[in-house]
Amino acid sequence: QDLADGLSLPPDGLLTTLLPALPPSRRPQVEALMDENNRLLRRIQQRARQNHLLLTQSIEHMSKVMHTLMGVGKGMLYDGGGTVAAAGQGRPIYEAVG
């Protein structure tokens, strides 16, 4: 916003609108920063998607292990009100492990 004010441009928040108003000697530097920021944002989004996928798979696997140990039926059951109901009578964890 300060840069937009200094260049007498509306503060719309887009660097692409400010770029033509910058001195020609500074444009390549600002463009390089914009490109680097965009590249970093894409990497962050990719890593976030990968982490989400790995966490989802980990939860699924751990759920299967717990169900196997506890002797509980598959999945969760919901009653008419939308709350989780008992999926089956399993053993307490201390009995399943010990």
Secondary structure, DSSP 4 states (H G I P E B T S, - for coil): -HHHHHTT----S-HHHHGGGS-TTTHHHHHHHHHHHHHHHHHHHHHHHHHHHHHHHHHHHHHHHHHHHHTPPSS-EE-TTS-EE--S----HHHHH-
